[in-house]
């Protein structure tokens, strides 16, 4: 397991053995079933996750009761809400495992303590914030500037393989489309 964790983390930043052991010492390994939600009361602004393998989505429920997906996370992503991570603001966002997944859970304060001792962890923080902000910008661009066909094609370019890991319902929610519309678009593409 440690080899797999090192492999995924090294896609983000080069880690020494000491770095890896320090990160593992503040982390708890957890398996999640497809469809399982992360308990918000434990997560809200205090904890973050590192995906060893699997797929997650972040979503909220609008006033009409519809689930709207705002982000997809795949290995080797870190999952945190930037607002919660940076300012500890409680929001109504939910995080759900889309597939059976393996994660490391850690306390943000514990990671912050490692910044001075292990400079590579500052790079992990910057990578995480940058990734979430880039994903947010790309998502907003998709929603505002593309027709349904273009939305789907661009998503496949930006996130190769996402369509085989995420349900049509979740993809449609992310793209701001009705499920039926996305099904028609997919039929054209394939």
MODELLER restraints for C-alpha pairs under 7 A, 6 or more apart:
rsr = mdl.restraints
at = mdl.atoms
rsr.add(forms.Gaussian(group=physical.xy_distance, feature=features.Distance(at['CA:5:A'], at['CA:52:A']), mean=5.97, stdev=0.5))
rsr.add(forms.Gaussian(group=physical.xy_distance, feature=features.Distance(at['CA:6:A'], at['CA:20:A']), mean=6.99, stdev=0.5))
rsr.add(forms.Gaussian(group=physical.xy_distance, feature=features.Distance(at['CA:8:A'], at['CA:52:A']), mean=6.53, stdev=0.5))
rsr.add(forms.Gaussian(group=physical.xy_distance, feature=features.Distance(at['CA:8:A'], at['CA:76:A']), mean=5.25, stdev=0.5))
rsr.add(forms.Gaussian(group=physical.xy_distance, feature=features.Distance(at['CA:9:A'], at['CA:76:A']), mean=6.62, stdev=0.5))
rsr.add(forms.Gaussian(group=physical.xy_distance, feature=features.Distance(at['CA:13:A'], at['CA:120:A']), mean=6.83, stdev=0.5))
rsr.add(forms.Gaussian(group=physical.xy_distance, feature=features.Distance(at['CA:13:A'], at['CA:123:A']), mean=6.98, stdev=0.5))
rsr.add(forms.Gaussian(group=physical.xy_distance, feature=features.Distance(at['CA:13:A'], at['CA:124:A']), mean=6.96, stdev=0.5))
rsr.add(forms.Gaussian(group=physical.xy_distance, feature=features.Distance(at['CA:15:A'], at['CA:120:A']), mean=6.94, stdev=0.5))
rsr.add(forms.Gaussian(group=physical.xy_distance, feature=features.Distance(at['CA:19:A'], at['CA:118:A']), mean=6.37, stdev=0.5))
rsr.add(forms.Gaussian(group=physical.xy_distance, feature=features.Distance(at['CA:26:A'], at['CA:106:A']), mean=5.93, stdev=0.5))
rsr.add(forms.Gaussian(group=physical.xy_distance, feature=features.Distance(at['CA:26:A'], at['CA:110:A']), mean=6.48, stdev=0.5))
rsr.add(forms.Gaussian(group=physical.xy_distance, feature=features.Distance(at['CA:27:A'], at['CA:104:A']), mean=5.62, stdev=0.5))
rsr.add(forms.Gaussian(group=physical.xy_distance, feature=features.Distance(at['CA:27:A'], at['CA:105:A']), mean=5.32, stdev=0.5))
rsr.add(forms.Gaussian(group=physical.xy_distance, feature=features.Distance(at['CA:27:A'], at['CA:106:A']), mean=4.61, stdev=0.5))
rsr.add(forms.Gaussian(group=physical.xy_distance, feature=features.Distance(at['CA:28:A'], at['CA:104:A']), mean=5.29, stdev=0.5))
rsr.add(forms.Gaussian(group=physical.xy_distance, feature=features.Distance(at['CA:28:A'], at['CA:105:A']), mean=5.12, stdev=0.5))
rsr.add(forms.Gaussian(group=physical.xy_distance, feature=features.Distance(at['CA:28:A'], at['CA:106:A']), mean=6.47, stdev=0.5))
rsr.add(forms.Gaussian(group=physical.xy_distance, feature=features.Distance(at['CA:29:A'], at['CA:103:A']), mean=5.89, stdev=0.5))
rsr.add(forms.Gaussian(group=physical.xy_distance, feature=features.Distance(at['CA:29:A'], at['CA:104:A']), mean=4.61, stdev=0.5))
rsr.add(forms.Gaussian(group=physical.xy_distance, feature=features.Distance(at['CA:29:A'], at['CA:105:A']), mean=6.51, stdev=0.5))
rsr.add(forms.Gaussian(group=physical.xy_distance, feature=features.Distance(at['CA:30:A'], at['CA:102:A']), mean=5.87, stdev=0.5))
rsr.add(forms.Gaussian(group=physical.xy_distance, feature=features.Distance(at['CA:30:A'], at['CA:103:A']), mean=5.37, stdev=0.5))
rsr.add(forms.Gaussian(group=physical.xy_distance, feature=features.Distance(at['CA:30:A'], at['CA:104:A']), mean=6.16, stdev=0.5))
rsr.add(forms.Gaussian(group=physical.xy_distance, feature=features.Distance(at['CA:31:A'], at['CA:101:A']), mean=5.77, stdev=0.5))
rsr.add(forms.Gaussian(group=physical.xy_distance, feature=features.Distance(at['CA:31:A'], at['CA:102:A']), mean=4.56, stdev=0.5))
rsr.add(forms.Gaussian(group=physical.xy_distance, feature=features.Distance(at['CA:31:A'], at['CA:103:A']), mean=6.38, stdev=0.5))
rsr.add(forms.Gaussian(group=physical.xy_distance, feature=features.Distance(at['CA:32:A'], at['CA:97:A']), mean=6.62, stdev=0.5))
rsr.add(forms.Gaussian(group=physical.xy_distance, feature=features.Distance(at['CA:32:A'], at['CA:100:A']), mean=5.63, stdev=0.5))
rsr.add(forms.Gaussian(group=physical.xy_distance, feature=features.Distance(at['CA:32:A'], at['CA:101:A']), mean=5.13, stdev=0.5))
rsr.add(forms.Gaussian(group=physical.xy_distance, feature=features.Distance(at['CA:32:A'], at['CA:102:A']), mean=6.25, stdev=0.5))
rsr.add(forms.Gaussian(group=physical.xy_distance, feature=features.Distance(at['CA:33:A'], at['CA:97:A']), mean=6.69, stdev=0.5))
rsr.add(forms.Gaussian(group=physical.xy_distance, feature=features.Distance(at['CA:33:A'], at['CA:99:A']), mean=6.64, stdev=0.5))
rsr.add(forms.Gaussian(group=physical.xy_distance, feature=features.Distance(at['CA:33:A'], at['CA:100:A']), mean=4.47, stdev=0.5))
rsr.add(forms.Gaussian(group=physical.xy_distance, feature=features.Distance(at['CA:33:A'], at['CA:101:A']), mean=6.53, stdev=0.5))
rsr.add(forms.Gaussian(group=physical.xy_distance, feature=features.Distance(at['CA:34:A'], at['CA:97:A']), mean=5.24, stdev=0.5))
rsr.add(forms.Gaussian(group=physical.xy_distance, feature=features.Distance(at['CA:34:A'], at['CA:98:A']), mean=5.02, stdev=0.5))
rsr.add(forms.Gaussian(group=physical.xy_distance, feature=features.Distance(at['CA:34:A'], at['CA:99:A']), mean=4.21, stdev=0.5))
rsr.add(forms.Gaussian(group=physical.xy_distance, feature=features.Distance(at['CA:34:A'], at['CA:100:A']), mean=4.59, stdev=0.5))
rsr.add(forms.Gaussian(group=physical.xy_distance, feature=features.Distance(at['CA:35:A'], at['CA:96:A']), mean=6.03, stdev=0.5))
rsr.add(forms.Gaussian(group=physical.xy_distance, feature=features.Distance(at['CA:35:A'], at['CA:97:A']), mean=5.35, stdev=0.5))
rsr.add(forms.Gaussian(group=physical.xy_distance, feature=features.Distance(at['CA:35:A'], at['CA:98:A']), mean=5.54, stdev=0.5))
rsr.add(forms.Gaussian(group=physical.xy_distance, feature=features.Distance(at['CA:36:A'], at['CA:96:A']), mean=5.63, stdev=0.5))
rsr.add(forms.Gaussian(group=physical.xy_distance, feature=features.Distance(at['CA:36:A'], at['CA:97:A']), mean=5.47, stdev=0.5))
rsr.add(forms.Gaussian(group=physical.xy_distance, feature=features.Distance(at['CA:37:A'], at['CA:95:A']), mean=5.80, stdev=0.5))
rsr.add(forms.Gaussian(group=physical.xy_distance, feature=features.Distance(at['CA:37:A'], at['CA:96:A']), mean=4.34, stdev=0.5))
rsr.add(forms.Gaussian(group=physical.xy_distance, feature=features.Distance(at['CA:37:A'], at['CA:97:A']), mean=6.43, stdev=0.5))
rsr.add(forms.Gaussian(group=physical.xy_distance, feature=features.Distance(at['CA:38:A'], at['CA:95:A']), mean=5.61, stdev=0.5))
rsr.add(forms.Gaussian(group=physical.xy_distance, feature=features.Distance(at['CA:38:A'], at['CA:96:A']), mean=6.14, stdev=0.5))
rsr.add(forms.Gaussian(group=physical.xy_distance, feature=features.Distance(at['CA:40:A'], at['CA:94:A']), mean=6.96, stdev=0.5))
rsr.add(forms.Gaussian(group=physical.xy_distance, feature=features.Distance(at['CA:44:A'], at['CA:84:A']), mean=6.52, stdev=0.5))
rsr.add(forms.Gaussian(group=physical.xy_distance, feature=features.Distance(at['CA:44:A'], at['CA:90:A']), mean=6.20, stdev=0.5))
rsr.add(forms.Gaussian(group=physical.xy_distance, feature=features.Distance(at['CA:45:A'], at['CA:84:A']), mean=4.25, stdev=0.5))
rsr.add(forms.Gaussian(group=physical.xy_distance, feature=features.Distance(at['CA:45:A'], at['CA:85:A']), mean=5.19, stdev=0.5))
rsr.add(forms.Gaussian(group=physical.xy_distance, feature=features.Distance(at['CA:45:A'], at['CA:88:A']), mean=4.73, stdev=0.5))
rsr.add(forms.Gaussian(group=physical.xy_distance, feature=features.Distance(at['CA:45:A'], at['CA:89:A']), mean=6.95, stdev=0.5))
rsr.add(forms.Gaussian(group=physical.xy_distance, feature=features.Distance(at['CA:46:A'], at['CA:107:A']), mean=5.75, stdev=0.5))
rsr.add(forms.Gaussian(group=physical.xy_distance, feature=features.Distance(at['CA:46:A'], at['CA:108:A']), mean=5.55, stdev=0.5))
rsr.add(forms.Gaussian(group=physical.xy_distance, feature=features.Distance(at['CA:47:A'], at['CA:105:A']), mean=6.85, stdev=0.5))
rsr.add(forms.Gaussian(group=physical.xy_distance, feature=features.Distance(at['CA:47:A'], at['CA:106:A']), mean=5.55, stdev=0.5))
rsr.add(forms.Gaussian(group=physical.xy_distance, feature=features.Distance(at['CA:47:A'], at['CA:107:A']), mean=4.36, stdev=0.5))
rsr.add(forms.Gaussian(group=physical.xy_distance, feature=features.Distance(at['CA:47:A'], at['CA:108:A']), mean=5.24, stdev=0.5))
rsr.add(forms.Gaussian(group=physical.xy_distance, feature=features.Distance(at['CA:48:A'], at['CA:78:A']), mean=6.98, stdev=0.5))
rsr.add(forms.Gaussian(group=physical.xy_distance, feature=features.Distance(at['CA:48:A'], at['CA:79:A']), mean=5.70, stdev=0.5))
rsr.add(forms.Gaussian(group=physical.xy_distance, feature=features.Distance(at['CA:48:A'], at['CA:80:A']), mean=5.11, stdev=0.5))
rsr.add(forms.Gaussian(group=physical.xy_distance, feature=features.Distance(at['CA:48:A'], at['CA:105:A']), mean=5.97, stdev=0.5))
rsr.add(forms.Gaussian(group=physical.xy_distance, feature=features.Distance(at['CA:48:A'], at['CA:106:A']), mean=5.69, stdev=0.5))
rsr.add(forms.Gaussian(group=physical.xy_distance, feature=features.Distance(at['CA:48:A'], at['CA:107:A']), mean=6.44, stdev=0.5))
rsr.add(forms.Gaussian(group=physical.xy_distance, feature=features.Distance(at['CA:48:A'], at['CA:108:A']), mean=6.38, stdev=0.5))
rsr.add(forms.Gaussian(group=physical.xy_distance, feature=features.Distance(at['CA:49:A'], at['CA:78:A']), mean=5.45, stdev=0.5))
rsr.add(forms.Gaussian(group=physical.xy_distance, feature=features.Distance(at['CA:49:A'], at['CA:79:A']), mean=4.99, stdev=0.5))
rsr.add(forms.Gaussian(group=physical.xy_distance, feature=features.Distance(at['CA:49:A'], at['CA:80:A']), mean=6.82, stdev=0.5))
rsr.add(forms.Gaussian(group=physical.xy_distance, feature=features.Distance(at['CA:49:A'], at['CA:103:A']), mean=6.38, stdev=0.5))
rsr.add(forms.Gaussian(group=physical.xy_distance, feature=features.Distance(at['CA:49:A'], at['CA:104:A']), mean=5.59, stdev=0.5))
rsr.add(forms.Gaussian(group=physical.xy_distance, feature=features.Distance(at['CA:49:A'], at['CA:105:A']), mean=4.62, stdev=0.5))
rsr.add(forms.Gaussian(group=physical.xy_distance, feature=features.Distance(at['CA:49:A'], at['CA:106:A']), mean=6.37, stdev=0.5))
rsr.add(forms.Gaussian(group=physical.xy_distance, feature=features.Distance(at['CA:50:A'], at['CA:76:A']), mean=6.92, stdev=0.5))
rsr.add(forms.Gaussian(group=physical.xy_distance, feature=features.Distance(at['CA:50:A'], at['CA:77:A']), mean=6.03, stdev=0.5))
rsr.add(forms.Gaussian(group=physical.xy_distance, feature=features.Distance(at['CA:50:A'], at['CA:78:A']), mean=4.37, stdev=0.5))
rsr.add(forms.Gaussian(group=physical.xy_distance, feature=features.Distance(at['CA:50:A'], at['CA:79:A']), mean=6.29, stdev=0.5))
rsr.add(forms.Gaussian(group=physical.xy_distance, feature=features.Distance(at['CA:50:A'], at['CA:103:A']), mean=5.47, stdev=0.5))
rsr.add(forms.Gaussian(group=physical.xy_distance, feature=features.Distance(at['CA:50:A'], at['CA:104:A']), mean=5.08, stdev=0.5))
rsr.add(forms.Gaussian(group=physical.xy_distance, feature=features.Distance(at['CA:50:A'], at['CA:105:A']), mean=6.56, stdev=0.5))
rsr.add(forms.Gaussian(group=physical.xy_distance, feature=features.Distance(at['CA:51:A'], at['CA:74:A']), mean=6.77, stdev=0.5))
rsr.add(forms.Gaussian(group=physical.xy_distance, feature=features.Distance(at['CA:51:A'], at['CA:75:A']), mean=4.92, stdev=0.5))
rsr.add(forms.Gaussian(group=physical.xy_distance, feature=features.Distance(at['CA:51:A'], at['CA:76:A']), mean=5.45, stdev=0.5))
rsr.add(forms.Gaussian(group=physical.xy_distance, feature=features.Distance(at['CA:51:A'], at['CA:77:A']), mean=5.65, stdev=0.5))
rsr.add(forms.Gaussian(group=physical.xy_distance, feature=features.Distance(at['CA:51:A'], at['CA:78:A']), mean=6.25, stdev=0.5))
rsr.add(forms.Gaussian(group=physical.xy_distance, feature=features.Distance(at['CA:51:A'], at['CA:102:A']), mean=6.30, stdev=0.5))
rsr.add(forms.Gaussian(group=physical.xy_distance, feature=features.Distance(at['CA:51:A'], at['CA:103:A']), mean=4.59, stdev=0.5))
rsr.add(forms.Gaussian(group=physical.xy_distance, feature=features.Distance(at['CA:51:A'], at['CA:104:A']), mean=6.62, stdev=0.5))
rsr.add(forms.Gaussian(group=physical.xy_distance, feature=features.Distance(at['CA:52:A'], at['CA:75:A']), mean=5.68, stdev=0.5))
rsr.add(forms.Gaussian(group=physical.xy_distance, feature=features.Distance(at['CA:52:A'], at['CA:76:A']), mean=6.17, stdev=0.5))
rsr.add(forms.Gaussian(group=physical.xy_distance, feature=features.Distance(at['CA:52:A'], at['CA:102:A']), mean=5.43, stdev=0.5))
rsr.add(forms.Gaussian(group=physical.xy_distance, feature=features.Distance(at['CA:52:A'], at['CA:103:A']), mean=5.25, stdev=0.5))
rsr.add(forms.Gaussian(group=physical.xy_distance, feature=features.Distance(at['CA:53:A'], at['CA:75:A']), mean=5.13, stdev=0.5))
rsr.add(forms.Gaussian(group=physical.xy_distance, feature=features.Distance(at['CA:53:A'], at['CA:101:A']), mean=5.55, stdev=0.5))
rsr.add(forms.Gaussian(group=physical.xy_distance, feature=features.Distance(at['CA:53:A'], at['CA:102:A']), mean=5.36, stdev=0.5))
rsr.add(forms.Gaussian(group=physical.xy_distance, feature=features.Distance(at['CA:54:A'], at['CA:74:A']), mean=6.03, stdev=0.5))
rsr.add(forms.Gaussian(group=physical.xy_distance, feature=features.Distance(at['CA:54:A'], at['CA:75:A']), mean=6.25, stdev=0.5))
rsr.add(forms.Gaussian(group=physical.xy_distance, feature=features.Distance(at['CA:54:A'], at['CA:99:A']), mean=5.79, stdev=0.5))
rsr.add(forms.Gaussian(group=physical.xy_distance, feature=features.Distance(at['CA:54:A'], at['CA:100:A']), mean=6.15, stdev=0.5))
rsr.add(forms.Gaussian(group=physical.xy_distance, feature=features.Distance(at['CA:54:A'], at['CA:101:A']), mean=4.17, stdev=0.5))
rsr.add(forms.Gaussian(group=physical.xy_distance, feature=features.Distance(at['CA:54:A'], at['CA:102:A']), mean=6.40, stdev=0.5))
rsr.add(forms.Gaussian(group=physical.xy_distance, feature=features.Distance(at['CA:55:A'], at['CA:73:A']), mean=5.70, stdev=0.5))
rsr.add(forms.Gaussian(group=physical.xy_distance, feature=features.Distance(at['CA:55:A'], at['CA:74:A']), mean=4.75, stdev=0.5))
rsr.add(forms.Gaussian(group=physical.xy_distance, feature=features.Distance(at['CA:55:A'], at['CA:97:A']), mean=6.00, stdev=0.5))
rsr.add(forms.Gaussian(group=physical.xy_distance, feature=features.Distance(at['CA:55:A'], at['CA:98:A']), mean=5.37, stdev=0.5))
rsr.add(forms.Gaussian(group=physical.xy_distance, feature=features.Distance(at['CA:55:A'], at['CA:99:A']), mean=5.55, stdev=0.5))
rsr.add(forms.Gaussian(group=physical.xy_distance, feature=features.Distance(at['CA:55:A'], at['CA:101:A']), mean=6.64, stdev=0.5))
rsr.add(forms.Gaussian(group=physical.xy_distance, feature=features.Distance(at['CA:56:A'], at['CA:72:A']), mean=5.75, stdev=0.5))
rsr.add(forms.Gaussian(group=physical.xy_distance, feature=features.Distance(at['CA:56:A'], at['CA:73:A']), mean=5.06, stdev=0.5))
rsr.add(forms.Gaussian(group=physical.xy_distance, feature=features.Distance(at['CA:56:A'], at['CA:74:A']), mean=6.62, stdev=0.5))
rsr.add(forms.Gaussian(group=physical.xy_distance, feature=features.Distance(at['CA:56:A'], at['CA:95:A']), mean=6.76, stdev=0.5))
rsr.add(forms.Gaussian(group=physical.xy_distance, feature=features.Distance(at['CA:56:A'], at['CA:96:A']), mean=5.45, stdev=0.5))
rsr.add(forms.Gaussian(group=physical.xy_distance, feature=features.Distance(at['CA:56:A'], at['CA:97:A']), mean=4.37, stdev=0.5))
rsr.add(forms.Gaussian(group=physical.xy_distance, feature=features.Distance(at['CA:56:A'], at['CA:98:A']), mean=5.07, stdev=0.5))
rsr.add(forms.Gaussian(group=physical.xy_distance, feature=features.Distance(at['CA:57:A'], at['CA:69:A']), mean=6.61, stdev=0.5))
rsr.add(forms.Gaussian(group=physical.xy_distance, feature=features.Distance(at['CA:57:A'], at['CA:71:A']), mean=5.57, stdev=0.5))
rsr.add(forms.Gaussian(group=physical.xy_distance, feature=features.Distance(at['CA:57:A'], at['CA:72:A']), mean=4.45, stdev=0.5))
rsr.add(forms.Gaussian(group=physical.xy_distance, feature=features.Distance(at['CA:57:A'], at['CA:73:A']), mean=6.08, stdev=0.5))
rsr.add(forms.Gaussian(group=physical.xy_distance, feature=features.Distance(at['CA:57:A'], at['CA:95:A']), mean=5.71, stdev=0.5))
rsr.add(forms.Gaussian(group=physical.xy_distance, feature=features.Distance(at['CA:57:A'], at['CA:96:A']), mean=5.46, stdev=0.5))
rsr.add(forms.Gaussian(group=physical.xy_distance, feature=features.Distance(at['CA:57:A'], at['CA:97:A']), mean=6.63, stdev=0.5))
rsr.add(forms.Gaussian(group=physical.xy_distance, feature=features.Distance(at['CA:57:A'], at['CA:98:A']), mean=6.63, stdev=0.5))
rsr.add(forms.Gaussian(group=physical.xy_distance, feature=features.Distance(at['CA:58:A'], at['CA:69:A']), mean=5.79, stdev=0.5))
rsr.add(forms.Gaussian(group=physical.xy_distance, feature=features.Distance(at['CA:58:A'], at['CA:70:A']), mean=5.64, stdev=0.5))
rsr.add(forms.Gaussian(group=physical.xy_distance, feature=features.Distance(at['CA:58:A'], at['CA:71:A']), mean=5.11, stdev=0.5))
rsr.add(forms.Gaussian(group=physical.xy_distance, feature=features.Distance(at['CA:58:A'], at['CA:72:A']), mean=6.48, stdev=0.5))
rsr.add(forms.Gaussian(group=physical.xy_distance, feature=features.Distance(at['CA:58:A'], at['CA:93:A']), mean=6.52, stdev=0.5))
rsr.add(forms.Gaussian(group=physical.xy_distance, feature=features.Distance(at['CA:58:A'], at['CA:94:A']), mean=5.54, stdev=0.5))
rsr.add(forms.Gaussian(group=physical.xy_distance, feature=features.Distance(at['CA:58:A'], at['CA:95:A']), mean=4.53, stdev=0.5))
rsr.add(forms.Gaussian(group=physical.xy_distance, feature=features.Distance(at['CA:58:A'], at['CA:96:A']), mean=6.57, stdev=0.5))
rsr.add(forms.Gaussian(group=physical.xy_distance, feature=features.Distance(at['CA:59:A'], at['CA:67:A']), mean=6.36, stdev=0.5))
rsr.add(forms.Gaussian(group=physical.xy_distance, feature=features.Distance(at['CA:59:A'], at['CA:68:A']), mean=5.33, stdev=0.5))
rsr.add(forms.Gaussian(group=physical.xy_distance, feature=features.Distance(at['CA:59:A'], at['CA:69:A']), mean=4.14, stdev=0.5))
rsr.add(forms.Gaussian(group=physical.xy_distance, feature=features.Distance(at['CA:59:A'], at['CA:70:A']), mean=5.38, stdev=0.5))
rsr.add(forms.Gaussian(group=physical.xy_distance, feature=features.Distance(at['CA:59:A'], at['CA:93:A']), mean=5.54, stdev=0.5))
rsr.add(forms.Gaussian(group=physical.xy_distance, feature=features.Distance(at['CA:59:A'], at['CA:94:A']), mean=5.27, stdev=0.5))
rsr.add(forms.Gaussian(group=physical.xy_distance, feature=features.Distance(at['CA:59:A'], at['CA:95:A']), mean=6.52, stdev=0.5))
rsr.add(forms.Gaussian(group=physical.xy_distance, feature=features.Distance(at['CA:60:A'], at['CA:67:A']), mean=5.63, stdev=0.5))
rsr.add(forms.Gaussian(group=physical.xy_distance, feature=features.Distance(at['CA:60:A'], at['CA:68:A']), mean=5.49, stdev=0.5))
rsr.add(forms.Gaussian(group=physical.xy_distance, feature=features.Distance(at['CA:60:A'], at['CA:69:A']), mean=6.70, stdev=0.5))
rsr.add(forms.Gaussian(group=physical.xy_distance, feature=features.Distance(at['CA:60:A'], at['CA:92:A']), mean=6.18, stdev=0.5))
rsr.add(forms.Gaussian(group=physical.xy_distance, feature=features.Distance(at['CA:60:A'], at['CA:93:A']), mean=4.88, stdev=0.5))
rsr.add(forms.Gaussian(group=physical.xy_distance, feature=features.Distance(at['CA:60:A'], at['CA:94:A']), mean=5.99, stdev=0.5))
rsr.add(forms.Gaussian(group=physical.xy_distance, feature=features.Distance(at['CA:61:A'], at['CA:67:A']), mean=4.42, stdev=0.5))
rsr.add(forms.Gaussian(group=physical.xy_distance, feature=features.Distance(at['CA:61:A'], at['CA:68:A']), mean=6.12, stdev=0.5))
rsr.add(forms.Gaussian(group=physical.xy_distance, feature=features.Distance(at['CA:68:A'], at['CA:173:A']), mean=5.22, stdev=0.5))
rsr.add(forms.Gaussian(group=physical.xy_distance, feature=features.Distance(at['CA:68:A'], at['CA:174:A']), mean=6.41, stdev=0.5))
rsr.add(forms.Gaussian(group=physical.xy_distance, feature=features.Distance(at['CA:69:A'], at['CA:170:A']), mean=6.65, stdev=0.5))
rsr.add(forms.Gaussian(group=physical.xy_distance, feature=features.Distance(at['CA:69:A'], at['CA:173:A']), mean=5.52, stdev=0.5))
rsr.add(forms.Gaussian(group=physical.xy_distance, feature=features.Distance(at['CA:69:A'], at['CA:174:A']), mean=4.67, stdev=0.5))
rsr.add(forms.Gaussian(group=physical.xy_distance, feature=features.Distance(at['CA:70:A'], at['CA:174:A']), mean=6.00, stdev=0.5))
rsr.add(forms.Gaussian(group=physical.xy_distance, feature=features.Distance(at['CA:78:A'], at['CA:128:A']), mean=6.08, stdev=0.5))
rsr.add(forms.Gaussian(group=physical.xy_distance, feature=features.Distance(at['CA:82:A'], at['CA:129:A']), mean=6.46, stdev=0.5))
rsr.add(forms.Gaussian(group=physical.xy_distance, feature=features.Distance(at['CA:83:A'], at['CA:89:A']), mean=5.88, stdev=0.5))
rsr.add(forms.Gaussian(group=physical.xy_distance, feature=features.Distance(at['CA:84:A'], at['CA:90:A']), mean=6.35, stdev=0.5))
rsr.add(forms.Gaussian(group=physical.xy_distance, feature=features.Distance(at['CA:98:A'], at['CA:166:A']), mean=6.57, stdev=0.5))
rsr.add(forms.Gaussian(group=physical.xy_distance, feature=features.Distance(at['CA:114:A'], at['CA:121:A']), mean=6.81, stdev=0.5))
rsr.add(forms.Gaussian(group=physical.xy_distance, feature=features.Distance(at['CA:115:A'], at['CA:121:A']), mean=5.44, stdev=0.5))
rsr.add(forms.Gaussian(group=physical.xy_distance, feature=features.Distance(at['CA:115:A'], at['CA:122:A']), mean=5.63, stdev=0.5))
rsr.add(forms.Gaussian(group=physical.xy_distance, feature=features.Distance(at['CA:142:A'], at['CA:151:A']), mean=5.61, stdev=0.5))
rsr.add(forms.Gaussian(group=physical.xy_distance, feature=features.Distance(at['CA:143:A'], at['CA:175:A']), mean=6.28, stdev=0.5))
rsr.add(forms.Gaussian(group=physical.xy_distance, feature=features.Distance(at['CA:143:A'], at['CA:176:A']), mean=6.41, stdev=0.5))
rsr.add(forms.Gaussian(group=physical.xy_distance, feature=features.Distance(at['CA:149:A'], at['CA:185:A']), mean=5.75, stdev=0.5))
rsr.add(forms.Gaussian(group=physical.xy_distance, feature=features.Distance(at['CA:151:A'], at['CA:175:A']), mean=6.61, stdev=0.5))
rsr.add(forms.Gaussian(group=physical.xy_distance, feature=features.Distance(at['CA:156:A'], at['CA:162:A']), mean=6.86, stdev=0.5))
rsr.add(forms.Gaussian(group=physical.xy_distance, feature=features.Distance(at['CA:168:A'], at['CA:179:A']), mean=6.66, stdev=0.5))
rsr.add(forms.Gaussian(group=physical.xy_distance, feature=features.Distance(at['CA:169:A'], at['CA:179:A']), mean=5.69, stdev=0.5))
rsr.add(forms.Gaussian(group=physical.xy_distance, feature=features.Distance(at['CA:172:A'], at['CA:178:A']), mean=5.98, stdev=0.5))
rsr.add(forms.Gaussian(group=physical.xy_distance, feature=features.Distance(at['CA:172:A'], at['CA:179:A']), mean=5.32, stdev=0.5))
rsr.add(forms.Gaussian(group=physical.xy_distance, feature=features.Distance(at['CA:172:A'], at['CA:182:A']), mean=5.94, stdev=0.5))
